[in-house]
């Protein structure tokens, strides 16, 4: 019994030494490395992304290797049976005999475990980078889609406006080309003057070099035909009330321009004709079938029989004339009118500060504004009676200064800056 107990004590001591040595080996190898725990293994799952099947299999294999690594060199439990105790003693004996080899196995498993863990971390990092790239690509694609839809919406919104502008410019260009062609045609069809006219012809032709430009200027700043006709309709009651516009009381419009007034008179069955020097403007009138002629206003009036007209009208004409020409026009109109006839001359109103300081000079052929008092005085001085000044076209009320708080000052300001923009001199032949 004593010998048996001694062997057992020796075996226990050897086994204890073996276990201590193995633990020391394990501690030394794990000083710089420790396999990731379950929480770390589940770290990928905490991000909300599932681990691919291949990496899950690698993780499972690493877990099995880690469990096996923890059991290397451990003494199995001793069964309670005699046979089991004998087997355990045999295992312990083998364990002591293979002690020199056990640290190598531990080291191998440790190295393999560490290598697999490193490989798995690389794969997981690559996976995360790939998933981040996929996410970034998806976000970029979504943003590109939004931008593309916005650009398409802007394109669809802009196309109709661009098309309308192109159409308008093409139409304007076509009109200008047609007017130029008509002006050239009319110039070519003019008969050769006789007598002393050849010496005057170069100077007269120079007057027409700006016809197309002046017609374009009127198109730009005078307003549309319908707007001009609406503004001129204020004179109709004065004509119809006096029986003017019949065959016996015809109307002559001097400086008829684009013919809006003549067209308005024709629409009301009033007899009228017009004269102008601008061949492009005359071509526009002829296109509309209006009775017009190329002539200078004073010369044409002087060529007519005395007392042959019911009315002489001129809209935005007299501001183009020097004083001698204006007086000649008033005299020629008074001579051509029948008794009871009327003369109407509309001109910009210099009492409006915006007109006298700015809008008047948009037309470079204007000479100077004619104040209302001067216009009335000149008409009366040349023989017209019942001369009146009709102020026209004030600024809209919504553009004026509010007089409810400004009082007299605001009212005076509105009168000077937002008052009537035009006025008419209206005189009768007794």
Secondary structure as the mmCIF struct_conf table of DSSP 4:
data_model
#
loop_
_struct_conf.conf_type_id
_struct_conf.id
_struct_conf.beg_label_comp_id
_struct_conf.beg_label_asym_id
_struct_conf.beg_label_seq_id
_struct_conf.end_label_comp_id
_struct_conf.end_label_asym_id
_struct_conf.end_label_seq_id
HELX_RH_AL_P HELX_RH_AL_P1 UNK A 2 UNK A 29
TURN_TY1_P TURN_TY1_P1 UNK A 30 UNK A 30
BEND BEND1 UNK A 31 UNK A 32
HELX_RH_AL_P HELX_RH_AL_P2 UNK A 38 UNK A 41
TURN_TY1_P TURN_TY1_P2 UNK A 42 UNK A 42
HELX_RH_AL_P HELX_RH_AL_P3 UNK A 43 UNK A 46
TURN_TY1_P TURN_TY1_P3 UNK A 47 UNK A 48
HELX_LH_PP_P HELX_LH_PP_P1 UNK A 50 UNK A 52
HELX_RH_AL_P HELX_RH_AL_P4 UNK A 53 UNK A 71
TURN_TY1_P TURN_TY1_P4 UNK A 72 UNK A 73
HELX_LH_PP_P HELX_LH_PP_P2 UNK A 74 UNK A 79
BEND BEND2 UNK A 80 UNK A 81
HELX_RH_AL_P HELX_RH_AL_P5 UNK A 82 UNK A 97
TURN_TY1_P TURN_TY1_P5 UNK A 98 UNK A 98
HELX_RH_AL_P HELX_RH_AL_P6 UNK A 99 UNK A 189
BEND BEND3 UNK A 190 UNK A 190
HELX_LH_PP_P HELX_LH_PP_P3 UNK A 191 UNK A 193
TURN_TY1_P TURN_TY1_P6 UNK A 195 UNK A 196
HELX_RH_AL_P HELX_RH_AL_P7 UNK A 197 UNK A 207
TURN_TY1_P TURN_TY1_P7 UNK A 208 UNK A 210
HELX_RH_AL_P HELX_RH_AL_P8 UNK A 211 UNK A 221
TURN_TY1_P TURN_TY1_P8 UNK A 222 UNK A 222
HELX_RH_AL_P HELX_RH_AL_P9 UNK A 225 UNK A 232
HELX_RH_3T_P HELX_RH_3T_P1 UNK A 233 UNK A 235
HELX_RH_AL_P HELX_RH_AL_P10 UNK A 236 UNK A 241
TURN_TY1_P TURN_TY1_P9 UNK A 242 UNK A 245
BEND BEND4 UNK A 246 UNK A 249
STRN STRN1 UNK A 251 UNK A 254
TURN_TY1_P TURN_TY1_P10 UNK A 255 UNK A 255
TURN_TY1_P TURN_TY1_P11 UNK A 257 UNK A 258
HELX_RH_AL_P HELX_RH_AL_P11 UNK A 260 UNK A 267
TURN_TY1_P TURN_TY1_P12 UNK A 268 UNK A 269
STRN STRN2 UNK A 272 UNK A 276
BEND BEND5 UNK A 277 UNK A 277
HELX_RH_AL_P HELX_RH_AL_P12 UNK A 279 UNK A 287
TURN_TY1_P TURN_TY1_P13 UNK A 288 UNK A 289
STRN STRN3 UNK A 292 UNK A 294
HELX_RH_AL_P HELX_RH_AL_P13 UNK A 297 UNK A 303
BEND BEND6 UNK A 304 UNK A 304
HELX_LH_PP_P HELX_LH_PP_P4 UNK A 305 UNK A 305
TURN_TY1_P TURN_TY1_P14 UNK A 306 UNK A 307
STRN STRN4 UNK A 309 UNK A 315
BEND BEND7 UNK A 316 UNK A 316
HELX_RH_3T_P HELX_RH_3T_P2 UNK A 318 UNK A 320
BEND BEND8 UNK A 321 UNK A 321
HELX_RH_AL_P HELX_RH_AL_P14 UNK A 323 UNK A 336
STRN STRN5 UNK A 337 UNK A 348
TURN_TY1_P TURN_TY1_P15 UNK A 350 UNK A 351
BEND BEND9 UNK A 352 UNK A 352
HELX_RH_AL_P HELX_RH_AL_P15 UNK A 353 UNK A 357
TURN_TY1_P TURN_TY1_P16 UNK A 358 UNK A 358
HELX_RH_3T_P HELX_RH_3T_P3 UNK A 359 UNK A 362
BEND BEND10 UNK A 363 UNK A 363
TURN_TY1_P TURN_TY1_P17 UNK A 364 UNK A 365
HELX_RH_AL_P HELX_RH_AL_P16 UNK A 372 UNK A 381
TURN_TY1_P TURN_TY1_P18 UNK A 382 UNK A 383
STRN STRN6 UNK A 385 UNK A 392
HELX_LH_PP_P HELX_LH_PP_P5 UNK A 394 UNK A 396
HELX_RH_3T_P HELX_RH_3T_P4 UNK A 397 UNK A 399
BEND BEND11 UNK A 400 UNK A 400
HELX_LH_PP_P HELX_LH_PP_P6 UNK A 401 UNK A 402
HELX_RH_AL_P HELX_RH_AL_P17 UNK A 403 UNK A 417
BEND BEND12 UNK A 418 UNK A 419
BEND BEND13 UNK A 421 UNK A 421
STRN STRN7 UNK A 422 UNK A 428
#
